[in-house]
Amino acid sequence: MNVFLFLKQAALYTDQLFERHIPILLSVNTYYFADGKCCAQSYSTVATDIPSINQVDMLDKKQVSQFLADDIYKETKVASIEIRMLRGKEEHICDDLLEESDVYMMVSEKLVDQKGNVLCLNKYYIPFQNINIHLKSLPID
């Protein structure tokens, strides 16, 4: 797995996505490998105004990966997911994925806390032949 971290300045577009102004956002590109080839990719954008992010070194790949894989879901009240089958190149897709297949699944995930604040936006890109879906629900209060 290769992880690339970026701190980026907010724009009108991100203000609309997060439904508020957040001056700095954390963007994370993660590439997953099998047999030396990129077999899936995720792109995440995290709000930096949420309390739990203060315990994470935003420049530490291991801490950020743990936060995105597990910790942020502890703050999540609602997760909305959209699944789409796409053909061709999307903006953040690595070229290795397109060598495997020009058809892939994109899973968009929006994580929202109990106050209605958007915490994180994730996009997962998986070539059609690598799709294996396992759904896990969040605990109900």
Helices and strands as residue ranges (DSSP letters): E 2-9, H 12-18, E 24-34, E 37-47, G 51-55, H 61-66, I 67-71, H 72-75, E 78-87, H 95-100, E 103-112, E 118-127, G 128-130
